[in-house]
Amino acid sequence: MLTATVCASIIGGSAMMGRAGVAYTTGFKAVMTAIPYLLGMFIFSAIAGRIQDVGKRRNVNSIPELFHLRFSREARCILALMIVFTMMGTVAAQVTATATIIKMLGAEFGISYEAGAFVATVIFIIYTAASGLFGVVYTDVLQFFMLIIFVYMLIPISSLRFMGGFSVFWQNLDKSYLVPHIDGSILGDIVTYLVFTLAGAEMWQRAFAAKSRKAATQGMFWGTSVYMFTIALVFFMGLAARQILPNVTAEYGSSDASFPLWPSAYCLRDLRAWPWPESCPL
């Protein structure tokens, strides 16, 4: 359970769509900014057991509660406000990813991006407030298996078939997208991701909630290990999308749309024709 929720938490809509979008537009930057997150999570895996042990002995379930125990109620409130502020970016990225999908699916009905963002926000608030961490974890487990089936298996295989095999993909690939490089913005992202990983409230909470010290350590480690393979897969999907869907940014306003558009790549040209052609996987 912990492996699934850790993996799904790392590989959310922002990580899948956003990182594929970065690979689509700038290439290797998608990998450069993912590596510090990966390293940070492996480091966190080493201390997750200790976090679980403290939480169990002290009846602590979150970082603010830990600060309350160690310092004062005021420190707890201040830290809670800081977490709310820092997590706004993460939540906004999830809302952005969901709103992009809603807009694409509801384009024929006139659903705007703003309306999609509003619907996503309402859904997130309701199911999180209604079920707490229990509900979040089990939706993560469902998401994890969907990732395994659709992201790790079906999309890469079908994309290679669509392009005519790996040799064709490699031949048409702009090799400059494979060149590692670091600039000021990438360096800033690296530092931010590394610090955010070690202090991320969502991972501390999952470590506190683990059933045992061993489960906390192994769950974090294996969840991070799955993420390691995802970095390469998402990078590949972003590069392949440039060949399969070359006009995504112009048509949809963002390269992030390349990922949710992928399954319909076979029949985009006939999307309004019914019945769809037999070659269409939808």
N, C-alpha and C positions, 0 to 999 in steps of 0.2 A: 504493500500500500504506500509506504513512504517513498520507495523508488519511483512509483508511478506519479505521485503528486509532486515530487521534486522535479522530475523530468518535465511534466506538463507545466509546472510553474515557470521553469526556465524557458521552455519552448512554447510560449504563448503566441497569441496572434501578432503581437509586436515583433517578437523574435523571428517568427517564420516569415511574415509578410514584409516587415521592415528590413530584415537582413537580406532577404531575397531581392528586395528593391534596391538596396545598396550595392549588391553584387551586380545587378542589372545595369546600374548607372556608373559605378566606379570600380567594379571588379574586386581586387584583393583586399580592399578596405574592409569588406564584410568579414574576412577571416582575421585581419589584424585586430579589429575591435572585439572579436569573440574570444580570442585567446586569453586575455586577462580575466575575463569572466570565468572561463574554464579553469584557469589556475587558481583563482580565488575560491571557486567551489570545491576543488580538491583540498585546498588548505582548510576550508570550513569543515569538510568531511572529517578531518583529523581531530577537530575539537567538538564535533557534534555530540559525541558520547558524553563528554564532560558537561556540556550544556544540558543534556537530558538528565544527567545525574543530579545536577544542581536543582533543576526544575522539579524533579520528583521529591527530593528531600525537603525543599523549601516551599513546595506547592506554588510554583511560579509557572506561568503559561505564556508570558510575553516579556519583551525587553522593558517596557514601562513598569511592569510589576517587579522586575528584578531591581530597577533603580529605586522603586519605592522601598523595597526590602533593604537595600544597601545604603540609601541616602535618606530621602524624605518623600512625603506626598507631593510637595512642590516640584521636586525633581521628576517625579512620575508624570505630572501634568505637562511640564515643559517638554519632556522627551516625547510624550504622546503627540503634542502639537508639532514637534519637529518631524516626526514620522509621517504625520498627515501631510505636511508640506512636501517632504521628499518623495512620498509615494504618489503624489499628484501626477508626476511625469509618467510613472508606470501605468497608472489607471487610465490616463489620457491616451497612452499608446494603445491600450486594449480597446478603449472606446473608438479610437481612430480606425483600428483594424476592423472591428465589427461594423462600424458605420460604412466603411468602404464596401464591404460585402453586401450589406443591406441595400445600399444605393444601387449596386450593380444588379442585384436580384429584383429590385423594385423599380428599375428605370422605366419600364413600360407603364407603370402605374403612377409615375410622376413623383416618386419618393425622393426627396432631396438628401444630400449628405447630412445636413443639420438634423433633419427628421430621423435619419438612421442613428445619429449620435444620441439623440434624445431617447429613442427606443432602447438602445444598448445600455444607456446609463440606468434607466428604470429597471430593466431586467437584472442588471448586476446588483443593484441595491436590494431588490426584492429577494432574490435567492440567497444572497449573502446574509442579509439581516434575518431572514426566516430560519436558516439552518446553521448559520455560524461556520466554524472551521470544518465541522462534520460534513456539511453539504458541499463545501468548497473542495474538500479532499476527494469525495466520491465523484463529483463532476470532473475533477482532474484525472481520476482513474479511467473514466469513460473517454476523456480526451486523449489519454495516453495510448489506448488501444486503437483509436481512430488515427492517431499519428503513425503508429506502426503499420497499419494496413494501407492507408491512403498516401502518406507522405514518404515513408521509407521503402514502400514496395511498388505501389501502382503508378505513382506519378513519375519516378525516375525511369521505370521500365517502359511505360507508355510514351514518354518523351523521346527516348532513344529510338523506339520503333517509328515514331512520327518523323524524326529527322533522318532516318535511314541507317541508324547504327552509330556507334561511338566514333568510328573513323570519319564519318561525314561531319559529325559535330566538331571533332578536333580540327578537321581541315578548314571549316568555316569560322573557327574561333579566332577572335582578335587576341593574339598572344600578349599584348600589352596589359590585358586585364589580369594576367597571372603574375605580374611583376610586383613583388613586395615593396612597399614604400611607406615612409612615415613623414607626415607633415604636422603642423601645429594642431590642427583639429583632430587628427588621429591620436596624437599623443595625449591630448586632453581627454578624449574618449577612453583611452586605455587606463589612465589614472582614475577617472571617475568610475568606470566599471569595476576595477579592482577593489576600490574602497567600498563601493556600494554592495558588492558581493559579500564581503566580510561582515558588513553591518546591516545587511538586508533583514528587515523585520519579519518578512514572510518566511525566511529560512530558519531564523531563530525560533519562530513560533512552531514550525514543524519539528524542529529538534526537541523543543520542550514537550511536544505532544507525542513523541515516539514512545512505544511500549517498553522499550528497554534501551540500555546504553549501546548494546550491540546493534539493535535495529536502527538506531539513529545514525551510527557510523556507517553501517553497510548500506542503508537506504540512501543516504546522501552520496556515498561513493558510486553506487551503481546508477543512480539517477543522473549523476554528472557524467559518468562514462557513456551513457546513451547519448547525452548532449554532445559529447565529443564527436561522435559519428554524424550527428545532425549538422554540425558546422560544415563538413565537407559536402553533405547532401544539399543543403540550402545554397551553398556557393555554386554547386553544379546547376541547380535549378534556376538560379538567377542568370547564369551565363547562357543556359539553354533557352531561357525565355527571350533573350535578345534575338535568337534565330527564329523561334516559333511565333513570338508576338512582338515584332519590332516597333510597333506604333502605339504601345500601351500608354506612354506618357502623354503623347499628343491627344489621344482619344479620351483618356480617363483622368488626366491631370496629375497623375502620380505613378511612379514605377511600382509602388506597393500593390497596385492592382494586377501586376503580372502573375502573382501567385494564385489568387482566387480565380483568375481567368483561365488558368492552365487546363483544367479538365474539359473546358469547352473549346480548346484549341482546334480539335479535329473538325468542329462544325461551326466555327464562328461565322464563316461566310454564309452559311445556310441557317443561321440561328432563328431567323424569322420564318423560314420555310417549314411547313408541316405537311406530312410527317418528316422528321429528320432523317438524314441518310443513315444507312446501316453502319457506316464507319464511325458514327458519332457515339462515344461511350456513354452519353447521358441517356 
